[in-house]
Amino acid sequence: MPLHDLTMLIAAASFLCFLCVCVRFRRPGQALWRTLVSEIMARTEKPLFRIAYTLYTRTRLGYMYYKRQMRKARERYPAGHSTAQPMDFNGMKIIPISVLSDNYSYLVIDTASSVAVAVDPADPQTVQAALEEEGVMLEAILCTHKHWDHSGGNKGLKKLHGSCRVYGNAADNIPGLTHPLSHKDCVTVGRMHFKALFTPGHTVGHMIYLLDGQAVGAPSSLFSGDLVFLSGCGRMFEGSSTTMLSSLDTVSSLSDDTLLWPGHEYAEDNLLFAAEVEPRNAARENKYQWVLQQRGQKLCTSPSTIREEKLYNPFLRSHSAELHLALGLQQFQDEDWTQFRARVLEELRKRKDLYNRRVLSYNSWKFKNLSAGEPKPNRTFSTRDIFAENLHISICIFPVFVVALHGQQHTVQKVQTVGTYCVAIHLI
């Protein structure tokens, strides 16, 4: 190894060791060191997250992480995180299935022909149990996007039901996909007619599914995945605010009585955030009180309706003058209305991400200050938490990987590869 390469690696390792000491052995009076470390973590959080997200979506590490989360959720919530409240519409039945720590899968059943469609079956064991309890055959899987907490059960259920078709968008590399869909393609199973709507933003190939209720004299139902939640929307991992705005407008254009079945139980936190940006919204306050009652009994908060969401979901209210005033945003003289609304959406998303960090920080503090006899909940970490808590692990394995990568040509490649492995270990 050339001398300058070795010097650079030693310097990098020494600096990381210094950071490790600051993090692991800091004292209350060492405010300067805490400030320094926090600043470094803040500046490295975004690239670290991009590395972690790439590993999660494009490598087997993501699948391993999903399996670990599924195992932990089964241990913590043997009966599911929420109690399902099925809805029956004259021979068509929708059953929310609580999976993982806050996800929802859905079974849509034509009771006359005893056939079913599963939407985002993240946990194949739980979904299969629901199929057996209802005594129906699984004919199709509708997958909204590629993330493992929505697509992880596709292959497992496909093995159990050989004729089952797996639908989704080909751009998202969905596991087990057999029937790629495009915008406004239709899927029919029994009397159930679904229309696929292309809604990128959360991922490049995200789709939502609109179930036509006319056949049974019921309102339509929208299975929105991670595009729209009760009073919230998904993060823009693979799209711009303009792209996400277009997808959200697709939802807003649907009939007001359309039922919304989201992919996560985020209602309480989302409504609390909505209170920060629209504190005088009476519809939001009424919904929040209802959600508190539901969650107090561990009941599912789905479905809401498009009409309700337009009243209190800030991400569907980018046109609202009251919201613009609350955010302190004004349309520029030469700014297109759509561009301005995209800027409003981007500001909302930034504020929601900051809100999520505050919630994580509070939960972390609460976790550390629980009394000795109080059971400790499963702890969730932000990227910054992972970096701070596990930096010493990276330091320990850093020299090992440097030796292992001795034959690589460029030092930069070595450091990048080492960093990737460190993040991978943190995820596992």
VOGU-3710 file (C-alpha; in Angstrom, 3 decimals, decimal comma):
1> mplhdltmli> 0,000/0,000/0,000  1,429/3,445/-0,931  2,538/5,532/2,019  0,089/8,388/1,371  -2,826/5,913/1,215  -1,776/4,380/4,510  -1,413/7,822/6,076  -4,903/8,825/4,963  -6,454/5,664/6,356  -4,647/6,041/9,677
11> aaasflcflc> -5,778/9,667/9,908  -9,391/8,712/9,165  -9,325/5,895/11,713  -7,768/8,174/14,329  -10,410/10,833/13,783  -13,197/8,285/14,075  -11,622/6,956/17,268  -11,604/10,502/18,616  -15,316/10,837/17,822  -15,940/7,480/19,462
21> vcvrfrrpgq> -14,306/8,653/22,678  -16,382/11,849/22,610  -19,618/9,902/22,187  -18,964/7,030/24,560  -17,259/8,891/27,407  -18,812/12,331/27,300  -19,672/14,047/30,586  -22,412/16,582/31,313  -19,866/19,388/31,357  -18,427/18,543/27,956
31> alwrtlvsei> -20,887/20,695/26,022  -18,276/21,613/23,428  -17,645/18,009/22,451  -21,348/17,211/22,345  -21,926/20,186/20,061  -19,095/19,106/17,782  -20,313/15,526/17,538  -23,927/16,611/16,981  -22,855/18,909/14,166  -20,857/16,159/12,478
41> martekplfr> -23,763/13,749/12,809  -26,160/16,319/11,380  -23,939/16,803/8,343  -23,480/13,082/7,735  -27,065/12,002/8,388  -28,319/12,482/4,832  -25,562/10,521/3,025  -25,709/7,805/5,673  -29,451/7,542/5,206  -29,086/7,267/1,424
51> iaytlytrtr> -26,605/4,424/1,896  -28,922/2,679/4,353  -31,935/3,159/2,054  -30,025/1,723/-0,907  -29,018/-1,287/1,154  -32,622/-1,743/2,317  -34,180/-1,603/-1,137  -31,506/-3,157/-3,356  -29,687/-5,806/-1,342  -30,481/-8,863/0,730
61> lgymyykrqm> -29,658/-6,835/3,831  -33,050/-5,155/3,459  -34,787/-8,519/3,446  -32,810/-9,601/6,526  -33,806/-6,408/8,314  -37,466/-6,949/7,380  -37,356/-10,534/8,691  -35,874/-9,306/11,952  -38,570/-6,655/12,332  -41,282/-9,210/11,565
71> rkarerypag> -39,926/-11,597/14,184  -39,792/-8,849/16,809  -43,323/-7,676/15,966  -44,720/-11,201/16,319  -43,125/-11,447/19,759  -44,353/-8,049/20,898  -47,825/-8,177/19,312  -48,955/-11,834/19,259  -52,493/-10,742/18,358  -51,431/-7,803/16,177
81> hstaqpmdfn> -50,834/-4,155/17,024  -54,515/-3,273/16,444  -57,881/-5,000/16,538  -59,378/-5,391/13,074  -62,828/-4,032/12,303  -64,015/-5,758/9,092  -66,553/-4,032/6,866  -69,159/-5,992/4,898  -70,759/-4,467/1,796  -73,570/-6,722/0,537
91> gmkiipisvl> -71,361/-9,722/-0,121  -68,005/-7,972/-0,387  -65,868/-7,875/2,743  -62,771/-5,821/3,609  -60,621/-7,028/6,506  -57,706/-4,928/7,814  -54,877/-7,168/9,055  -52,395/-5,613/11,470  -48,857/-6,739/10,662  -45,360/-5,768/11,818
101> sdnysylvid> -45,378/-2,884/14,318  -47,770/-0,475/12,558  -48,526/-1,807/9,051  -51,845/-2,856/7,592  -52,422/-5,536/5,002  -55,932/-6,023/3,651  -58,058/-8,947/2,540  -60,821/-8,081/0,090  -63,264/-10,974/-0,212  -66,076/-11,795/-2,607
111> tassvavavd> -68,154/-13,855/-0,195  -70,385/-15,243/-2,956  -67,501/-16,999/-4,730  -65,183/-17,339/-1,688  -62,226/-15,740/-3,452  -59,955/-13,090/-2,009  -57,431/-10,434/-2,949  -54,604/-9,489/-0,563  -53,238/-5,955/-0,573  -49,626/-5,519/0,615
121> padpqtvqaa> -49,312/-8,842/2,486  -46,224/-8,012/4,548  -46,473/-11,015/6,878  -47,441/-14,170/4,946  -48,109/-16,180/8,107  -50,636/-13,681/9,448  -52,348/-13,229/6,086  -52,559/-16,990/5,551  -54,150/-17,386/8,985  -56,801/-14,821/8,017
131> leeegvmlea> -57,461/-16,646/4,729  -57,953/-19,933/6,565  -60,209/-18,331/9,159  -62,421/-16,889/6,415  -62,311/-20,109/4,383  -61,437/-18,390/1,099  -58,915/-18,886/-1,704  -56,313/-16,265/-2,516  -56,588/-15,345/-6,193  -54,432/-12,219/-6,409
141> ilcthkhwdh> -51,992/-9,968/-4,567  -52,035/-6,228/-5,185  -48,718/-4,698/-4,138  -48,463/-0,925/-3,856  -44,656/-0,713/-3,848  -41,388/-2,547/-3,337  -40,581/-1,803/0,318  -40,319/-5,025/2,285  -42,915/-3,966/4,844  -45,448/-4,069/1,985
151> sggnkglkkl> -44,085/-6,722/-0,371  -42,288/-9,130/1,963  -45,025/-11,777/1,933  -45,549/-11,968/-1,830  -43,326/-14,949/-2,531  -44,381/-16,876/0,569  -48,069/-16,624/-0,296  -47,359/-17,383/-3,942  -45,771/-20,681/-2,864  -48,862/-21,577/-0,847
161> hgscrvygna> -51,267/-20,524/-3,611  -49,704/-21,551/-6,898  -52,304/-19,918/-9,144  -52,175/-16,614/-7,266  -51,268/-13,621/-9,443  -49,004/-10,868/-8,110  -49,736/-7,389/-9,460  -47,704/-4,198/-9,227  -45,624/-1,745/-11,204  -42,567/-3,180/-12,947
171> adnipglthp> -40,520/-0,037/-12,220  -40,481/-0,924/-8,530  -38,870/-4,376/-8,795  -41,595/-5,942/-6,647  -40,770/-9,426/-5,279  -42,673/-12,226/-7,019  -44,298/-9,923/-9,589  -46,162/-11,910/-12,263  -48,507/-9,320/-13,798  -47,024/-5,818/-14,293
181> lshkdcvtvg> -49,537/-2,978/-14,281  -49,648/0,471/-15,842  -51,726/3,519/-14,996  -55,490/2,811/-15,075  -55,086/-0,920/-15,761  -57,910/-2,993/-14,283  -57,839/-6,190/-12,228  -60,973/-8,315/-11,804  -61,420/-11,102/-9,258  -64,958/-12,422/-8,803
191> rmhfkalftp> -67,225/-9,379/-8,513  -64,331/-7,194/-7,381  -63,033/-4,661/-9,888  -59,833/-2,770/-9,071  -58,279/0,094/-10,998  -54,520/0,643/-10,610  -53,418/4,277/-10,417  -49,763/5,208/-10,917  -48,694/7,498/-8,058  -44,891/7,892/-7,895
201> ghtvghmiyl> -43,130/9,953/-5,254  -42,679/7,621/-2,317  -41,052/5,181/-4,747  -40,629/5,397/-8,515  -43,274/2,750/-9,162  -45,770/3,309/-6,357  -49,354/2,396/-7,236  -52,662/2,694/-5,421  -55,726/0,537/-6,036  -59,296/1,780/-6,343
211> ldgqavgaps> -61,982/-0,832/-5,679  -65,245/-0,079/-7,475  -68,128/-0,386/-5,023  -70,957/-0,028/-7,543  -71,263/-3,783/-8,095  -72,442/-4,211/-4,500  -74,023/-0,802/-3,966  -71,203/0,461/-1,747  -68,772/3,394/-1,845  -65,478/2,837/-3,623
221> slfsgdlvfl> -62,417/1,945/-1,556  -58,876/3,221/-2,055  -55,917/1,156/-0,864  -53,290/3,860/-0,687  -50,135/2,077/0,496  -47,614/4,703/1,573  -48,972/7,539/-0,556  -51,662/8,841/1,806  -52,372/8,063/5,451  -55,011/9,388/7,764
231> sgcgrmfegs> -53,910/13,053/7,992  -50,531/12,307/6,431  -48,537/11,240/3,399  -45,467/9,133/2,736  -41,921/10,435/2,547  -40,559/11,373/-0,861  -37,805/8,786/-1,067  -37,688/8,566/-4,853  -39,461/11,606/-6,202  -39,681/15,379/-6,102
241> sttmlssldt> -42,344/17,455/-4,394  -43,857/18,159/-7,823  -44,154/14,434/-8,520  -45,694/13,775/-5,121  -48,117/16,672/-5,538  -49,382/15,182/-8,790  -49,919/11,835/-7,054  -51,744/13,466/-4,141  -53,946/15,351/-6,595  -54,923/11,975/-8,048
251> vsslsddtll> -56,299/11,068/-4,626  -58,041/14,421/-4,172  -59,803/14,007/-7,513  -61,620/10,865/-6,362  -65,197/10,871/-5,133  -65,592/12,377/-1,661  -67,306/9,265/-0,294  -64,371/7,015/-1,292  -63,098/5,043/1,699  -59,370/5,384/2,426
261> wpgheyaedn> -57,478/2,299/3,618  -53,829/3,319/4,277  -50,764/1,147/4,750  -49,856/2,264/8,291  -51,397/3,157/11,632  -50,016/6,687/11,930  -53,261/8,495/12,739  -52,474/9,854/16,197  -49,031/11,262/15,379  -50,217/12,647/12,043
271> llfaaevepr> -53,096/14,528/13,644  -50,783/15,945/16,307  -48,519/17,264/13,573  -51,518/18,692/11,709  -52,358/20,626/14,883  -48,974/22,357/14,679  -49,610/23,718/11,194  -53,384/24,280/11,489  -54,168/24,633/15,207  -57,644/26,111/14,602
281> naarenkyqw> -58,875/23,327/12,333  -62,053/22,093/14,063  -62,399/19,032/11,819  -58,906/17,920/12,814  -59,664/18,303/16,525  -62,869/16,275/16,239  -61,063/13,521/14,366  -58,237/13,539/16,893  -60,615/12,970/19,790  -62,155/10,030/17,925
291> vlqqrgqklc> -58,717/8,583/17,156  -57,737/8,826/20,833  -60,783/6,750/21,742  -59,982/4,175/19,066  -56,302/3,869/19,935  -57,096/3,747/23,640  -58,799/0,436/22,875  -56,157/-0,573/20,297  -58,751/-0,362/17,541  -57,936/0,255/13,893
301> tspstireek> -58,564/3,836/12,702  -59,229/2,812/9,092  -61,051/3,724/7,006  -61,428/7,457/6,713  -62,913/9,115/3,622  -61,540/11,432/0,969  -64,016/14,068/2,152  -62,589/13,914/5,679  -58,985/13,979/4,492  -59,592/17,135/2,478
311> lynpflrshs> -60,736/18,820/5,690  -57,798/18,015/7,978  -54,959/16,339/6,059  -52,442/19,166/5,461  -50,794/17,257/2,605  -54,068/17,384/0,674  -54,552/21,072/1,513  -51,626/22,678/-0,312  -54,175/25,010/-1,924  -55,390/26,346/1,440
321> aelhlalglq> -54,744/30,040/2,141  -54,937/29,335/5,887  -52,170/26,763/5,547  -50,017/29,147/3,486  -50,358/31,757/6,219  -49,505/29,236/8,949  -46,373/28,164/7,060  -45,380/31,743/6,285  -45,334/31,115/2,531  -46,456/33,409/-0,261
331> qfqdedwtqf> -46,679/32,832/-3,975  -44,033/34,710/-5,935  -45,268/37,081/-8,599  -43,983/34,971/-11,499  -44,468/31,601/-9,781  -46,790/29,035/-11,303  -49,629/27,908/-8,997  -48,568/24,265/-9,233  -44,962/25,170/-8,440  -46,108/27,136/-5,424
341> rarvleelrk> -48,218/24,236/-4,158  -45,214/21,922/-4,627  -43,165/24,330/-2,522  -45,874/24,234/0,155  -45,805/20,438/0,086  -42,010/20,404/0,361  -42,139/22,709/3,389  -44,793/20,525/5,003  -42,693/17,424/4,450  -39,619/19,076/5,974
351> rkdlynrrvl> -41,595/20,103/9,028  -43,084/16,636/9,373  -39,612/15,069/9,230  -38,411/17,449/11,959  -41,505/16,603/13,984  -40,732/12,893/13,624  -37,215/13,509/14,934  -38,578/15,307/17,971  -40,898/12,377/18,662  -37,981/9,939/18,331
361> synswkfknl> -35,840/12,057/20,643  -38,609/12,167/23,233  -39,170/8,421/22,979  -35,425/7,875/23,388  -35,367/10,073/26,499  -38,447/8,329/27,876  -36,834/4,946/27,240  -33,727/5,919/29,203  -35,740/7,314/32,124  -38,130/4,424/32,674
371> sagepkpnrt> -38,177/3,095/36,208  -36,389/-0,170/36,866  -39,595/-2,175/37,154  -41,306/-0,694/34,104  -41,198/-2,777/30,907  -39,137/-1,134/28,194  -40,704/-0,875/24,736  -38,927/-1,830/21,551  -36,840/1,199/20,734  -36,733/2,808/17,310
381> fstrdifaen> -33,733/4,772/16,088  -33,154/7,593/13,678  -30,062/7,455/11,482  -28,384/9,872/13,866  -29,201/7,586/16,817  -27,641/4,646/14,995  -24,515/6,630/14,176  -24,120/7,893/17,749  -24,864/4,656/19,577  -22,928/2,285/17,344
391> lhisicifpv> -20,004/4,371/16,158  -17,660/2,343/18,343  -18,604/-0,787/16,382  -17,487/0,920/13,188  -14,193/1,827/14,819  -13,579/-1,753/15,880  -14,202/-3,221/12,437  -12,618/-0,374/10,465  -9,038/-1,803/10,481  -10,354/-5,277/9,641
401> fvvalhgqqh> -12,050/-4,077/6,481  -9,063/-1,926/5,542  -6,897/-5,046/5,592  -9,543/-7,010/3,688  -9,685/-4,328/1,003  -5,909/-3,965/0,736  -5,903/-4,879/-2,938  -8,310/-2,174/-4,101  -6,905/0,527/-6,308  -8,235/3,715/-4,766
411> tvqkvqtvgt> -8,350/4,760/-1,133  -11,683/6,527/-1,670  -13,205/3,241/-2,805  -11,869/1,579/0,331  -13,331/4,170/2,663  -16,715/4,128/0,881  -16,882/0,344/1,000  -15,934/0,293/4,683  -18,639/2,861/5,424  -21,224/0,782/3,600
421> ycvaihli> -20,350/-2,312/5,618  -20,540/-0,315/8,856  -24,045/0,929/8,046  -25,039/-2,603/7,062  -23,960/-3,893/10,459  -25,972/-1,139/12,162  -29,086/-2,111/10,208  -28,742/-5,758/11,135
//
